[in-house]
Amino acid sequence: MQAEVRVRNLVKRYKDLVAVDHLDLEIQKGEIYGLLGPNGSGKTTLINCILSLLRYEKGEVEIFGEPMKPTAYHLKQDIGVVSQEPAVYNELSVYENIDYFCGLYVSDKTTRRRLVEEVIEFVQLGEFRKFRPKKLSGGLLRRLNLACGIAHKPRLIFLDEPTVAVDPQSRNRILEGILQLRDEGSTIVYTTHYMEEVEFLCDRISIMDRGKVLITGTSDEIKAISRSGETVRVETFGLDETHLKTIETLPPVESLEYDQTELVLKMKAKTNGLLDILNYFEHHDIPMTRISSKQPTLNDVFLEITGKELRDDV
Amino acid sequence: MFKHITKYKTLALVKDQSSLFWTLFFPIVLTTVFYLAMSGLLSSDTYQFDPVTVAVVTEGAKQEDLEAFDSFLGYVGVPGTPGKDDGPLQADTDPQDAYIIYSKVEPEEAKVLLDKNQVYAYVEVGEVLSMTAKNALNSSTSLNGNILRALLERYAQIKNTMGSIEKLATTGAIQPGPELGEKIRKAFESDTGLQEEDCGTKKGDVLIYFFALLGYLTIFPMSSTIHSVAEVEANQSPRAARSWLAPYPKWKRFFAEILPIVVMYSLLIVIIYYYLGALGVDLGPRTGYILVLLLLGILTGIFMGTAVGSLFKGTTGIKSALSIGLPLAMGFFSGMMASVIRKLIKDSAPFMQKINPVSLVTEGLYSLYSYTSLDRYFEIIIRLGVFLVICIVLTIIGLRRSNYESI
């Protein structure tokens, strides 16, 4: 199957800093492709290179099977971009903003009017159509920003952290909208910091750091490579030292912590220790008030892969 | 799509109240303030002056020089006779348009007339002219000195030029023309060589403020176009980045962006010109030439803004400071705040006038007002044209990137 986006050996430098480092990528038609990475990992730079907005030192970028260039207007016609920062005119109303940006792609007025109305309904901004952006809340502004980028019904959409600083209601609406766009046939490239969004939305995910793709796969595939296993928490009182030492020697247990009220057990990867713990407590007649088990999350894998040190944007 | 972009840019301009104030109301308010400040001076009659009294000594002069000088005198002066009781020279006929009242005398008599202050100076005609004045440094009479000196310099300049042409004619290189005297008469008909400041006219001094104001207002659109570039260059604003991704060439977007600004400021400068006329500020009868100059100035201002905006990626704050400061500085050096600055620049750093578009527009308007000849006007039009071309080239250089090193 022909990829909608194909990147080969892409290198982009800012002086001595390698922002994108010999990167390969393929995004298939109709998928939501998540790009995860800490601040400064090269996500936005990668997108700008794919769009030919940024010059790059080395590599090839193909969109819809053709080389992407700044003047490839026939390719640009089918691309939509929603930037991290709202890019709208404060002097124009919601309707005018959407109509303006849609008009850069669609010259027929009747078609454009229909598309603008559809997207206004899609982002649920109908009652705000005459409002100027300054009068909109952060969430509504993000929805307007989204509408301006997708009104022309592009085949390929780049969404760069579209839900930053958005209230939960607007966020939900945006996420549902993205799924709807995918269902209507668009291919979506989605960058974010929010793991739960990626897990909810993306068919495939790449985790990027220092300009490189460290891992690509579905959410489950990525979680499966985690070196850590499930975490079991048991609420129990007065567990003595002997029991603790015995539990620690159980085969699936990696490590444990106990604070006289809660026992936290880290299990070895790819093991199921919950049953062993339940059996042990039952066999030794140790009372417990609550027990829970949590499998490793994407967030755990992300931190495992990219490290736990704090990052700042370059 | 061009029409679509232009339509929305116009809408954005009109709906932006602060920009509308700066674009439309500020120039009109400034013009009104200038008028209110200067109207008292404009209505004054103090720019009338009396002709300069001169004794002319022709002894020993060649016939050819005499004829030439007579033609000159015939155009700029009227004959006169010494007044009674050693009074100053009095015109024999009505000296309404004359700059000089002259009397042809012997050398000795000329010295006596000068000693008795019956004439301001005496001039000895010859291949080289000489002028002798008694009170050249006296402030009350230096005005006479300025007028006489300017006229004689103009005469000498034309005579030398014509002499060179005649020499060429005698070699057969060119066809001989009319007589030297006739040529000088014709030359003075088109331009006396006198400038307002030579005559010390207050009207000229006051009008310079309005010329400089119009010059400033023609460059003023740079404050709009300096920011327009940020709507086109993807590395200067998120909106520009979004527009860059549209399937429409950058150059077409650029022209669609600035077209409403060109139209708006062109209309504005025309309105201001007629507004000044309605207020009673007479900028001279050459409306067509004035408007051509002003519209050329507007284009220069617009492309100055795009050149600065495209070459300097600076922040909005820096650009705003530049867009306000540059035209003001140029206006200041053109005499908008004090006409003495214009004279100072003209005398001590004339090159600054040649590279300052506000000065060029100011001088162009001045030349239309003061000179019969259009030579100076066209010279300024060419200079301004060159400046405009340079700004366009710089804009092209600044905007030529199709993609960016960083965003």
Chai-1 contact restraints between the chains, C-beta under 6 A:
chainA,res_idxA,chainB,res_idxB,connection_type,confidence,min_distance_angstrom,max_distance_angstrom,comment,restraint_id
A,N48,B,I407,contact,1.0,0.0,6.0,A-B,restraint_1
A,S52,B,N403,contact,1.0,0.0,6.0,A-B,restraint_2
A,L53,B,A234,contact,1.0,0.0,6.0,A-B,restraint_3
A,L53,B,N403,contact,1.0,0.0,6.0,A-B,restraint_4
A,L54,B,Y404,contact,1.0,0.0,6.0,A-B,restraint_5
A,R55,B,N403,contact,1.0,0.0,6.0,A-B,restraint_6
A,R55,B,E405,contact,1.0,0.0,6.0,A-B,restraint_7
A,P70,B,S402,contact,1.0,0.0,6.0,A-B,restraint_8
A,P70,B,N403,contact,1.0,0.0,6.0,A-B,restraint_9
A,Y73,B,P247,contact,1.0,0.0,6.0,A-B,restraint_10
A,K76,B,L245,contact,1.0,0.0,6.0,A-B,restraint_11
A,K76,B,P247,contact,1.0,0.0,6.0,A-B,restraint_12
A,Q77,B,P247,contact,1.0,0.0,6.0,A-B,restraint_13
A,V81,B,L245,contact,1.0,0.0,6.0,A-B,restraint_14
A,S83,B,P238,contact,1.0,0.0,6.0,A-B,restraint_15
A,E85,B,P238,contact,1.0,0.0,6.0,A-B,restraint_16
A,A87,B,P238,contact,1.0,0.0,6.0,A-B,restraint_17
A,A87,B,R239,contact,1.0,0.0,6.0,A-B,restraint_18
A,A87,B,R242,contact,1.0,0.0,6.0,A-B,restraint_19
A,Y89,B,A12,contact,1.0,0.0,6.0,A-B,restraint_20
A,E91,B,A12,contact,1.0,0.0,6.0,A-B,restraint_21
A,E91,B,K15,contact,1.0,0.0,6.0,A-B,restraint_22
A,E91,B,D16,contact,1.0,0.0,6.0,A-B,restraint_23
A,L92,B,A12,contact,1.0,0.0,6.0,A-B,restraint_24
A,Y100,B,Y8,contact,1.0,0.0,6.0,A-B,restraint_25
A,G103,B,H4,contact,1.0,0.0,6.0,A-B,restraint_26
A,L104,B,A246,contact,1.0,0.0,6.0,A-B,restraint_27
A,L104,B,Y248,contact,1.0,0.0,6.0,A-B,restraint_28
A,S107,B,M1,contact,1.0,0.0,6.0,A-B,restraint_29
